[in-house]
Amino acid sequence: MKRKLRINGHSHLLPYPEEIPQFMKDKGIFWVDKDRKFMLQKDWSRPVTDSSFFLDEKLEWMERFKIDHAVVLNLSQLYGNGLRVEEMKQALRFQNDFNAKVQHDHPSKFSCGFVVHPGFVRGALWEMERCVEELGMQLLCLPTHYMDTIGTWRCIFDEENEPIFELASKYNLAVEIHPYDGEKFIKLENTSWRFHLIWMLAQCADAYHFLTLNGYADKFPNMRTCFAHGGQLAQINLGRRIQGFDGRPDLFEGKVHPRKSVGHKNIFFDTLVHDTGSLQLLVKNQGSKQVIMGLDDPYPLGEMESVQQSSYPGKILDLARDQGIVNQEDCDAIWEKNVIQWLCGDDEVAKKKLIDRITS
């Protein structure tokens, strides 16, 4: 009988301090202190809260919790917003080369994403080509919002970015949408972690709003989009958006009805929603087939082992099963089949290759 796999569809990895090029520190873009206690930017720092932010420790952590494979996203600090063009290109290239090397050196353990800056569409297309054709990567990481060339903040699913989605569809790419940088364009004081706890969820809901209104899940049929953190606010917001669309048709001329995208086979959400009530709503709205395991490790908002929260990786899904929200078959699919479907789509050869890579 085939062994069931446990694939984590939302993970993060920091380079060791010595792997980060000197220019990144000199320009204040991003670095990690030599004691591995903090990740830093020019006017920003954040504690490294777990040793599994780093590669060897991450492998040990995965072993301990019987996680066969992890999908590593880019670092949110490296979306490149507000950097000068050359600095942005170098920083993103470093991130993509780093992730490619991790995937290349540990193919059974990691599938890694690459990032592009949508503000510079032509450059983004070249980098996509390089990452797919030269580096063998199949996951495009995009922010919910980005700063364009004139300093205006835009949603990722702006029509100007259609060439990016067209190429993603041509390459049969998985796409991850992840929020960040809210404090740079939401004019509120950065206090009580509000941008992580409240506004990140709103950012994802905003991106989902435009993905669905523009009908991109059908327009670009070989691109499969996953929203971080369960697209949590988008789930509870669905009825309001449907009523708004029906109630003010004058504001939505030429747009696609929100209902069209509910449960769409090309739109996925991870499990990182923190409680079973939220997971129940997600499954009820979108169907369990559109849900993938996402631990968001090793961040403090990820599903880590915690005495305070009596938590461990995969706990919410186990609880949901115990409460009858999902059954064992659904759980197995959320850990394996659904993640593979997001990563590979209907390409059976790619699926087999990925499974062989993980089990070899």
C-alpha positions in Angstrom: 0.0 0.0 0.0 1.2 3.5 -0.9 2.5 5.5 2.0 0.5 8.6 2.9 2.6 11.8 2.5 2.6 14.8 4.8 3.4 17.9 2.7 3.4 21.3 4.3 2.2 23.9 1.7 3.4 27.0 3.5 6.8 27.2 5.0 9.6 29.8 5.3 13.4 29.5 5.4 16.1 32.1 6.4 19.6 32.0 4.9 22.3 31.6 7.4 24.0 35.0 8.1 27.1 34.2 6.1 25.0 33.3 3.0 23.5 36.8 2.7 25.6 39.0 0.4 27.3 42.0 2.0 25.4 44.5 -0.3 22.1 43.5 1.3 23.4 44.7 4.7 25.2 47.7 3.3 22.0 49.0 1.6 19.9 48.0 4.6 17.8 45.7 2.5 17.9 42.6 4.7 20.3 40.6 6.9 20.5 38.2 9.9 22.9 39.0 12.8 25.8 36.6 13.2 24.3 35.2 16.5 21.1 34.3 14.5 19.0 36.2 17.0 17.4 38.8 14.7 16.5 39.4 11.1 17.0 43.0 10.2 16.3 45.8 7.7 17.3 49.4 7.8 14.7 50.6 10.4 13.3 47.2 11.3 14.2 44.1 13.2 12.4 41.0 14.3 13.5 38.2 16.7 14.3 34.8 15.2 11.9 32.9 17.4 12.8 29.4 16.4 16.0 27.7 15.2 14.1 25.9 12.4 14.2 29.2 10.5 17.5 27.8 9.2 18.0 24.8 6.9 19.7 22.1 9.1 17.4 22.8 12.0 14.4 22.9 9.7 15.2 19.4 8.4 15.5 18.1 12.0 12.1 19.8 12.8 10.5 18.2 9.8 11.8 14.8 10.8 10.5 15.3 14.4 7.0 16.0 13.2 7.0 13.5 10.4 6.7 16.1 7.6 7.9 14.6 4.4 8.1 17.7 2.2 7.7 21.5 2.6 6.8 24.2 0.1 9.1 27.1 0.9 7.8 30.6 0.0 10.0 33.7 -0.4 10.7 35.9 2.6 8.1 38.6 2.9 10.8 41.1 3.5 12.1 40.5 0.0 9.2 41.6 -2.2 11.3 44.6 -3.1 8.7 47.3 -2.5 10.2 50.8 -2.3 13.8 49.8 -3.3 15.7 51.3 -6.2 15.3 49.2 -9.4 18.8 47.8 -9.4 18.8 47.0 -5.7 15.4 45.4 -6.0 16.6 43.2 -8.9 19.7 42.1 -7.0 17.8 41.4 -3.8 15.1 39.3 -5.6 17.7 37.5 -7.6 19.5 36.6 -4.4 16.2 35.2 -2.9 15.4 33.2 -6.0 18.9 31.7 -6.3 18.9 30.9 -2.6 15.6 29.0 -2.9 16.6 27.3 -6.1 19.7 26.0 -4.4 17.7 24.7 -1.4 15.4 22.8 -3.8 18.3 21.6 -5.9 20.3 20.3 -2.9 17.3 18.7 -1.1 14.8 17.7 -3.8 13.0 15.2 -1.6 12.5 17.7 1.1 11.7 21.0 -0.5 9.8 22.6 -3.4 10.7 26.3 -3.4 9.1 29.4 -4.8 10.5 32.4 -6.6 9.4 36.0 -6.4 9.1 38.8 -9.0 8.2 42.5 -8.7 5.0 43.3 -10.6 5.8 47.0 -10.8 8.3 46.1 -13.6 6.4 43.7 -15.8 9.0 43.1 -18.5 11.7 42.4 -15.9 9.3 40.2 -14.0 8.6 38.1 -17.1 12.4 37.6 -17.8 12.9 36.5 -14.2 10.0 34.1 -14.4 11.5 32.6 -17.5 14.9 32.2 -15.8 13.4 30.7 -12.7 11.3 28.2 -14.6 13.6 27.3 -17.5 17.0 27.5 -15.8 16.3 26.9 -12.1 13.4 24.4 -12.5 11.0 26.2 -10.2 7.3 25.8 -10.4 5.9 28.2 -7.8 5.5 31.9 -8.3 5.3 33.9 -5.0 3.5 37.3 -5.2 2.5 39.9 -2.6 -1.2 40.9 -2.2 -0.1 44.5 -2.9 2.9 46.2 -4.4 4.2 49.7 -5.1 4.2 50.7 -8.8 6.9 52.8 -10.5 5.2 56.1 -9.5 4.8 55.1 -5.9 1.1 54.1 -6.0 0.1 51.0 -4.1 -1.9 48.5 -6.2 -3.5 45.1 -5.8 -1.6 42.2 -7.4 -4.6 41.3 -9.5 -4.5 44.6 -11.3 -5.1 44.3 -15.1 -1.7 45.7 -15.8 -0.2 42.4 -14.5 -2.1 40.1 -16.9 1.1 39.4 -18.9 2.5 37.8 -15.6 -0.6 35.6 -15.2 -0.5 34.7 -18.9 3.0 33.4 -18.6 2.2 31.7 -15.3 -0.6 29.9 -17.1 1.7 29.0 -20.0 4.2 27.5 -17.6 1.5 25.7 -15.6 2.6 27.4 -12.4 1.3 27.4 -8.9 1.0 30.9 -7.4 1.1 31.8 -3.8 -0.5 35.1 -2.7 0.9 36.4 0.7 0.2 39.7 2.4 2.9 42.1 3.7 3.9 45.8 3.8 0.4 46.9 5.0 1.9 49.5 7.3 3.5 51.3 4.3 0.1 52.2 2.8 -2.5 51.8 5.5 -2.2 55.1 7.4 -2.4 53.8 11.0 0.1 53.7 13.8 2.0 50.4 13.8 1.0 49.2 17.2 -0.2 46.0 18.9 0.8 43.9 15.9 -2.3 45.2 14.1 -0.9 44.8 10.6 -0.2 41.1 11.1 -3.3 40.3 13.1 -5.9 42.3 11.3 -4.7 43.9 8.1 -2.9 41.0 6.6 -6.2 39.2 6.4 -7.9 42.2 4.9 -5.1 42.4 2.3 -5.7 38.8 1.3 -9.5 39.4 1.1 -8.8 42.4 -1.1 -6.6 40.4 -3.5 -9.2 37.6 -3.7 -11.9 40.3 -4.4 -10.0 41.3 -7.6 -8.9 37.8 -8.6 -12.6 36.8 -8.7 -14.0 40.1 -10.2 -11.5 39.8 -13.1 -12.4 36.1 -13.6 -8.7 35.2 -13.7 -9.3 31.6 -12.5 -10.9 30.9 -15.9 -9.0 33.4 -18.0 -5.7 31.8 -17.1 -6.8 28.2 -16.7 -3.3 26.6 -16.1 -2.5 29.0 -13.2 -3.6 27.8 -9.7 -3.6 30.4 -7.0 -3.4 29.7 -3.3 -4.1 32.4 -0.6 -2.1 32.4 2.6 -3.7 32.1 6.0 -6.8 30.5 4.6 -7.9 33.8 2.9 -9.6 33.9 6.2 -11.4 37.2 5.9 -12.5 36.4 2.3 -14.5 33.5 3.7 -16.7 35.5 6.1 -16.9 38.4 3.6 -18.4 36.4 0.8 -22.1 37.3 1.4 -21.3 41.0 1.7 -19.4 40.9 -1.6 -22.3 39.0 -3.4 -24.9 41.5 -2.1 -22.7 44.4 -3.1 -22.2 43.1 -6.6 -26.0 42.5 -7.0 -27.0 45.8 -5.3 -24.7 48.2 -7.2 -24.2 46.7 -10.6 -23.2 50.1 -11.9 -19.9 49.7 -10.0 -19.1 46.3 -11.5 -19.7 46.7 -15.2 -17.8 44.1 -17.2 -16.8 42.2 -14.0 -17.4 38.6 -13.0 -19.9 37.7 -10.3 -18.2 36.6 -7.0 -20.2 33.4 -6.9 -18.5 32.2 -10.1 -15.2 31.6 -8.2 -16.5 30.0 -5.1 -15.0 26.4 -4.9 -13.2 27.0 -8.2 -10.7 24.2 -8.9 -7.9 26.8 -9.5 -8.3 28.6 -6.2 -6.8 27.1 -3.1 -6.5 28.2 0.6 -4.2 26.9 3.3 -5.3 25.7 6.7 -3.6 28.4 8.8 -6.8 29.9 10.3 -6.1 29.2 14.0 -9.5 27.7 15.0 -11.9 25.0 13.8 -14.8 27.5 13.4 -12.8 29.3 10.7 -11.7 26.1 9.1 -15.3 24.9 9.1 -16.4 28.1 7.2 -13.5 27.7 4.7 -14.4 24.0 4.0 -18.1 24.9 3.8 -17.5 27.7 1.3 -14.8 26.3 -0.9 -15.0 22.5 -0.4 -12.3 20.5 1.3 -10.6 19.8 -2.1 -9.5 23.4 -2.3 -7.8 23.4 1.1 -4.1 22.6 1.5 -2.0 22.1 4.6 -0.2 25.3 5.6 1.8 25.6 8.8 3.5 29.0 8.1 6.4 27.7 10.1 8.4 28.7 12.0 6.8 32.1 12.6 5.0 32.7 16.0 1.7 32.9 14.1 2.4 29.6 12.4 1.2 26.2 13.7 4.2 25.3 15.8 4.6 23.3 19.0 3.5 25.5 21.9 2.8 24.7 25.5 0.7 27.8 26.0 -1.5 26.9 23.1 -1.2 23.2 23.6 -0.4 23.2 19.9 1.6 21.2 17.4 1.9 21.2 13.6 -1.4 19.9 12.1 -3.4 20.3 15.3 -6.3 22.4 13.8 -6.9 19.8 11.1 -6.8 17.0 13.7 -9.3 18.9 15.8 -11.6 19.5 12.8 -11.6 15.8 12.1 -12.4 15.0 15.7 -15.3 17.5 15.5 -16.7 16.0 12.3 -15.9 19.0 10.1 -13.7 16.8 7.9 -13.2 13.1 7.7 -9.9 11.1 7.6 -10.0 11.0 3.8 -10.3 14.8 3.6 -7.4 15.1 6.1 -5.1 12.8 4.0 -6.0 14.8 0.9 -5.3 18.2 2.6 -1.8 16.9 3.6 -1.0 15.4 0.2 -3.3 15.2 -2.8 -4.6 18.8 -2.7 -1.1 20.2 -2.2 0.1 18.2 -5.2 -2.9 19.4 -7.3 -2.1 23.0 -6.4 1.6 22.5 -7.4 1.1 20.5 -10.5 -2.5 21.0 -11.7 -3.7 18.3 -14.1 -0.2 17.5 -15.4 0.0 13.8 -14.4 3.7 13.6 -15.4 4.6 16.5 -13.1 2.6 14.9 -10.3 4.4 11.6 -10.7 7.8 13.4 -10.8 7.0 15.3 -7.6 5.9 12.1 -5.8 9.0 10.2 -7.0 11.2 13.1 -5.8 9.6 13.1 -2.3 9.7 9.3 -1.9 13.1 8.6 -3.5 
